[in-house]
Amino acid sequence: MPASGRRDARFPVVDPATGETFDEAPDQRADELDAVIDRAGRAWPGWRADPAARTTALRAAADAVEAAGDDLARLLTREQGKPLAESHAEVARTAARLRYFADLPPGTRRITDGRPVHSEIRWRSLGPVAAIVPWNFPLQLAAAKFAPALAAGNTVVLKPSPFTPLATRLLGSVLATALPEDVLTVVTGREPLGARLASHPGIRHVTFTGSVPTGRAVAGAAAASLARVTLELGGNDAAVLLDDVEVDRIADRLFWAAFRNCGQVCMAVKRVYAPARLHAEVVEALAQRAKTVPVGPGLDPDTRLGPVNNAPQLTRVEQVTRQALADGARAAAGGHRLDGPGYFFAPTILTDVPPGSPVVTEEQFGPVLPVLPYRSVDEAVEAANGTAFGLGGSVWGTDLDRAEAVADRLECGTAWINHHAELSLAQPFAGAKHSGVGVAGGPWGLYGNLRPFVVHRPREDDEVGRR
Ligand code: NAD
């Protein structure tokens, strides 16, 4: 029990493969959060002062993450549900992100525009950064926030989702072996912890990944202290198949673009538009894969598709599927929960879906995919662009120039050709429309955690400057 005599509150963490509580995590109070943010503020001057020391520490942090890879991956699978191989891949990407940003120091730039002054842009860090992340990729998405924030010289307070707090807590302990004290602190708890963090006057940048409604709440909360806000929000990505597509050749890649991580990927393919002539063939190819993919607990080495992460999300997936079936859709595969314990939903391919059904217009975020026919490319592009989301999109076909011309018409942040959701660490990542505010990834992610500080100085021959 703490010195105050108060017993620490805790909340349960459920294994989605069984539906049973298997551990718990601290439910941190407002005064604990205040103390963490205060310490992050005091750690900032030391951390921002020495870029070379930061590079060394972040490289060491990447090594420490890799060394703890087995423990991190197992815990991640246990609380998130994804197959163990995918957890290992997530840990590897977490380390890779740290390494990428460790070696990306901000440059100083001198501007000379013919006037008798020169201006120098020096980049300054912001202060304590709040990083708030969802449950679908707890480690990787956390690293996408803390790696650039730390590399820029900020300190970080990281809050995972209460559905997946444990691997992030372990990650925090692993990082603590390489980073100075209080430079990165993990806080866990149920709401209103996130709201408190987003509105805290000690925070200078709130970098958030999650749903559109919560993103709105975070932007509103951060307005109180005028902290900078970066929002990476939901998506409803369309894949547009052109009439020269070879269905057999793309079916595997398209299936996994929709179903990886049980469809719980912000930039998963969430709608497929197929030419009417090929529609039945596309439905059949995807349904055949959905019916045969091994579904099971993530720790089982044969599993390719795990459970949905949590009970509310399972209910949501079930509701949009039922609504689509009630609207007249037909399940070419799946369409229902799986019997037995855990949050398993049968991989589902829907056809004959009315375009206005929520499974098309909203984000299903689960193992359910509608396949819609179209008659002209203009019609497909209009439908693809016809939601408030604008995260990603893809175009699939044999003629790459034609596919690229169609991809260029998609209103989104990233458009792929014959791929989906492949990202380089060096590229900017930004959603259009309601899918985001600000830019993450690559140098843009680093500069999103910095402010320009400009020094104007007269040239050497200035009449006032020299004696
Ligand atoms: P969510 O918005 O419910 O929660 C995200 C985080 O915000 C969690 O840590 C949660 O505890 C916290 N939170 C909840 N209420 C809050 C509040 N009032 N103030 C501050 N924080 C609060 O999202 P989720 O269900 O955890 O994740 C799924 C969503 O995330 C999907 O919409 C998905 O598309 C999106 N997502 C986007 C990206 C991207 O890069 N664009 C990546 C992954 C997931």
Boltz pocket constraint, residues with backbone or C-beta under 6 A from the ligand:
constraints:
  - pocket:
      binder: B
      contacts: [[A, 132], [A, 133], [A, 134], [A, 135], [A, 136], [A, 141], [A, 159], [A, 160], [A, 161], [A, 162], [A, 189], [A, 191], [A, 193], [A, 194], [A, 195], [A, 196], [A, 198], [A, 209], [A, 210], [A, 211], [A, 212], [A, 214], [A, 215], [A, 217], [A, 218], [A, 221], [A, 232], [A, 233], [A, 234], [A, 235], [A, 265], [A, 266], [A, 267], [A, 363], [A, 365], [A, 391], [A, 431], [A, 435], [A, 436]]
      max_distance: 6.0
